[in-house]
Amino acid sequence: MPPVTRVNYSAAQSVVSRVLSSGLIGFAGGVITGLSPCILPVLPVIFLSGRGRVVAGLVTSFSLLTLAGAALIAALPIPDGAIRWAGLAALVLLGLGLIVPRIEAILEAPFSRLPQRAPGQDRGGFVLGLVLGTVYVPCAGPVLAAITVAGATGQVGWDTLALTGGFAAGTALSLLVFAVAGKTLTKRVAAFRRRQRGIRIASGVAVILLAVGLSFNVIGSVQRAVPDYTTALSHTVEKLVSSSPHTTSTASTTLGSCVGEALYSLPTGEAQDCGPAPALAGISRWINTPGDQPLTVASQKGNVVLVDFWTWDCINCKHVQPHLNDWYAKYHDQGLEIIGVHSPEYSFERDYDGVVKAVAHEDIKYPVAIDNDYKTWSAYGSQAWPSLYVIDAQGVVRSITIGEGGYDETEKLINSLLPERM
C-alpha cells in the first residue's frame, strides 16, 4: 500500500489565519488611504465620472503596478518612469476624448468589436480607471510599504497577496462613496440632468488638469498645504502591521522593537537606546557628496546623524522636508549630519534623474543615498515613509520618528546630543 500522507492541520490553520488577518489589515489600511488627502488629485475625476468602473480600473492597475511594477521594469528594457509618463499621456488623450466626441470615437474604435452586456454601455470608464491607476500616488503607510517592498524584492507570498487584495478592496470602498455621490447628484439635481454634455466636458478638463498638474509637480505643492487628517486613524493599523509577518526587516531585535513603538507614538524628546546604527548597505549612487562618493555612518562617529528614509513623491515626506532643511541649516556647523536615504515607494521613483530633480526642487543640501534595492531600508527595519532615525556621536540610535509630527521633540533631542560630541 502507498504511504499515508499526513496533513499538518495546525500548520494549515496557521496559514489560513495569517492570510485572513492580512486581508483584514489590508482592508483597514485601504479604507483609510481612500479617505486620506492623497486621493484629492483623482477625486474630481471620480466624482464627475460617477462610475464604479473607474474605481475598479484604478484599484486594479494600481495594485498590479505596486506589486509587480519593479519586476516589470527590470524584465523589460524600459526607463523607470516610462509607465508613469505613458499614463500621463494617456490621461490627456482620454480627457480630450471626453471633451471632443470625434476623438472619443477614435479612442474607442479598438474596443468596438468587444461584446457588451447592454447597448450603449460606457466602455471608457474601466479604461480611464486603468490609466488613473498608473499615476495614482496615495499616502505611504506601513500596509502600502509592506506591499511595495515585498513586490520589489520578489518576496510575494499568500500573506502579501491577501494584504494587496484587502488594500484594493478597502480603497475601492472609500472611492466608491465619492463615485456614488457624484452619480446621485447628477441624477437627482435637474440642473445636472440637463447638462450631461457639460459634465462630460468638465470631466475631460479635470482629467487633463490632473495630468498637467502631475507632470509639473503642481499637485504635490497643493497637497503639501493639506495636513494628513487620517494620521490618528492610521495608528491602530500601523501597530497591527508592525506585529505581522509582512516586513522584510533585517534589523536587530532592539532596533526592531524601537521601530514598532515609533509606528504608533511620537517622540518625547528623551533619548532611547535602540542599539548601534546599521551600516548603509546596498547604496547604488550618492547625491550631494564630494564627487558623489560614498558616505558611511561609521565615518560620521563624533557627529550627531539623522538618517531620513524618504521618497520623492511622498506627500508626508514633503511635509517633513522643511523641518529637515531648517535643522541642517541651523545645526550642521555644530556637528549635525543629515543623510537622506531614498527608498522608492513606486516604480517610477527608482529613476535617478527624478531623484536629482526632487533634491533640487526641495532644496536639499545634505547627502542623499539611492537605496533602490531596499538593503538599507531593511537593515534599519523601516516600515513607512518618512522615517527619521537620530544617531548620537557614538553611533547609537537614540530616537525614531515615523510619519509627520514630533518636530519640537526631535529638535530638542538633537540639541541635547550635540554637546555630547565635544
PyMOL commands that set and color helices and strands:
alter all, ss='L'
color gray80, all
select helices_A, chain A and resi 9-35+37-39+43-49+52-75+82-99+101-111+124-135+142-153+158-188+190-193+196-215+218-224+231-242+253-262+290-292+298-300+315-334+347-350+352-361+375-379+407-421
alter helices_A, ss='H'
color red, helices_A
select strands_A, chain A and resi 285-287+304-310+336-342+368-370+387-391+397-402
alter strands_A, ss='S'
color yellow, strands_A
deselect
rebuild
show_as cartoon
